[in-house]
Amino acid sequence: MWKRRKKTANPRPALPLELCDLCGQVFPEQEAVLCHVPDSSAVAPERPWSDGLRRLTACGEAHLDTLRERYRRRPYVQEELWAAKIDRVLMHGPSALPLEQLACRTGLHAPEIRRAVAWHNEHLPPLP
């Protein structure tokens, strides 16, 4: 004889959560206050069309204003953005490419690549 399973209550689906970029508070996604700010260090492998823009998430307008002000004071350095684009290409493919292929994959021109490499080399941490 077959036994019937007891009916169990379906667990409530978890609500998507967000994290405040300023204070670290966790809260429901629908309460998030969002904006995008210019940031030359921001690149993402899954969203290359948003290079140079950073998405900020906050738990309220006051925290979003504080975050905006921090990024407003940060200089936007074009060479930093170009270096990040080059790094993204080299991290997700061959670790060395000829200049022509690197230009094709990054959308940059040779002079921009040279400036980005020079900027990167100037900002390497010193060796111990």
Salt bridges, closest charged atoms under 4 A:
GLU18 OE2 - ARG55 NH2 3.30
ASP39 OD2 - ARG54 NE 2.43
ASP39 OD1 - ARG74 NH1 3.22
GLU46 OE2 - ARG47 NH1 3.37
ASP51 OD2 - ARG88 NH2 2.61
ASP65 OD1 - ARG68 NH1 3.01
GLU69 OE1 - ARG72 NH1 2.56
GLU69 OE2 - ARG73 NE 3.48
GLU79 OE2 - ARG115 NH2 2.34
GLU80 OE2 - ARG74 NH2 2.99
